[in-house]
Every structure is written in C-alpha cells, then in structure tokens.
C-alpha cells in the first residue's frame, strides 16, 4: 500500500465508466489505503478517485478538513467511499475547480450546493450523509471520475471558463 502515480489527461482510463464493487476482498482495503496515501502524498489534494490511479472500480476518498476552504465549514473528515451514489441534490453554485489529473488548468464548474450521498465505508457499513459547501463540491468532483467525467467536461465554455494555472 503506497502512494500511486496519478494518471494525467488524456489517459483513456480517466474516461472509463467504473464497475461497481460487488465482492469486498483484500484488494478493496488495499485500494482504499492506496487512495488515501496518494491523496496525502500530493500535499494539496482533497480527494482522489480510483480511476486516477488506474483502478476502474467505484471507490473514492475525500478529506477537506485540512484545506483552508474545508476548515471554515463543518465536514466529515476522511471519507472512504465504496460505490458512492448521490441520492439528493439541492441548490446550485459555480466554483473554480482543479484536478490532479489536469494539473495545468482550473475551470468554472456548476455544482449542487448540498448533496446527500450513499456509500459503503471502510468498515463495510452502509452510510448516508449530508454534505454541503466545499465538501459537497469535492464529493461531486470525485464521483464524476467514477462516471468518466473530468471537470473539463463540466466547464460550460472552454474559451471563458478554463484558466491556465500560474
């Protein structure tokens, strides 16, 4: 278990629809730990999804608690999510997003302000949580990866809403 190399756009794995995790074996525990290790090693990341490390399975980790944006709000700390599914969305906001798989750009993306998400946690327990603000945005971003979407796919205008990082 270790930090993994993050795949960069246009790697075709990033556009794959990920498979549900049906059988929970040791490889799932290893995958979750690899995702956490990869997120932590990046230093600035608030989440990572399995396809970003070459695993085409429905698993993500999110932790906004160490981010300056996440510290300002209540959040759930480290979330390790297997087969996450957004079951409710409320409100709408436009936010500037970046991604480890698209390191040279950020973009304005429209997201729900509040969500309810269902998933299995690292202890195999079914969870249903409410998230809002920055945490909700991070969860939506990571779940998008599981469906083969990058934030680039959500930018309404590549001409006016995509920005090169300095």
Secondary structure, 3 states (H helix, E strand, C coil): CCCCCCCCCCCHHHHCCCECCCCCCHHHHHHHHHHHHHHHHHCCCCEEEHHHHCCCECEEEECCCCCHHHHCCCCCCCEEEEEEEEEEEECCEEEEEEECCEEEEEEEEEECCEEEEEEECCCCCEEEEEEEHHHHHHHHHHHHHHCCCCHHHHECCCCCCEEECC
